[in-house]
Amino acid sequence: MEKNSQNAAKPKKSQESFWTEERGDIGVKQIALTVAAIVIIGAAIAIVNRNLGDWISDVWDMFMEQIKKFTQ
């Protein structure tokens, strides 16, 4: 009777979650998450680089306008 209660508490192999099956030091999920993080960071850098020139010129123009206002 006790063996049945112990077996009932253990999940079957087919019922185990995908996220709990980890083997080895570095798994496929860790590699996938690392690649996803690199792609997201790369996309963010590309967006910033595309707009960086406009942002710098906008800030420069704003400072120059402020300087002109102070000197008038």
C-alpha positions as CSV (number, residue, x, y, z in Angstrom):
1,M,0.0,0.0,0.0
2,E,2.8,2.4,0.8
3,K,4.5,1.8,-2.6
4,N,1.4,3.0,-4.4
5,S,1.3,6.3,-2.4
6,Q,5.0,6.9,-3.2
7,N,4.5,6.2,-6.9
8,A,1.4,8.5,-7.1
9,A,3.4,11.4,-5.7
10,K,6.1,11.1,-8.4
11,P,5.2,12.7,-11.8
12,K,5.6,10.4,-14.8
13,K,8.3,11.1,-17.3
14,S,5.7,12.3,-19.9
15,Q,4.2,14.7,-17.3
16,E,7.5,16.4,-16.4
17,S,7.8,20.0,-17.4
18,F,10.1,20.9,-20.3
19,W,11.8,23.5,-18.0
20,T,12.7,20.9,-15.3
21,E,14.6,18.6,-17.7
22,E,18.1,20.0,-17.5
23,R,21.1,17.8,-18.2
24,G,24.7,18.9,-18.5
25,D,26.4,22.1,-17.5
26,I,25.1,24.2,-20.4
27,G,21.8,23.3,-21.9
28,V,20.0,24.3,-25.1
29,K,17.7,26.6,-23.1
30,Q,20.6,28.6,-21.7
31,I,22.2,28.9,-25.2
32,A,18.8,30.0,-26.6
33,L,18.3,32.6,-23.9
34,T,21.9,33.9,-24.5
35,V,21.3,34.2,-28.2
36,A,18.0,36.0,-27.6
37,A,19.6,38.5,-25.3
38,I,22.4,39.2,-27.8
39,V,19.8,39.7,-30.6
40,I,17.8,42.1,-28.4
41,I,20.9,44.1,-27.4
42,G,22.0,44.2,-31.0
43,A,18.6,45.6,-32.1
44,A,18.7,48.2,-29.4
45,I,22.2,49.3,-30.5
46,A,21.2,49.5,-34.2
47,I,18.2,51.7,-33.3
48,V,20.3,54.0,-31.2
49,N,23.0,54.2,-33.9
50,R,20.4,55.0,-36.5
51,N,19.1,57.9,-34.5
52,L,22.2,59.0,-32.8
53,G,23.2,61.7,-35.4
54,D,19.8,63.3,-35.2
55,W,19.8,63.3,-31.4
56,I,23.3,64.9,-31.3
57,S,22.3,67.6,-33.8
58,D,19.0,68.3,-31.9
59,V,20.9,68.7,-28.6
60,W,23.6,70.9,-30.2
61,D,20.9,73.1,-31.8
62,M,19.2,73.4,-28.4
63,F,22.4,74.4,-26.7
64,M,23.2,76.9,-29.4
65,E,19.8,78.5,-29.1
66,Q,20.1,78.8,-25.4
67,I,23.6,80.4,-25.7
68,K,22.1,82.9,-28.3
69,K,19.3,83.8,-25.9
70,F,21.7,84.4,-23.0
71,T,24.0,86.6,-25.1
72,Q,21.2,88.8,-26.5
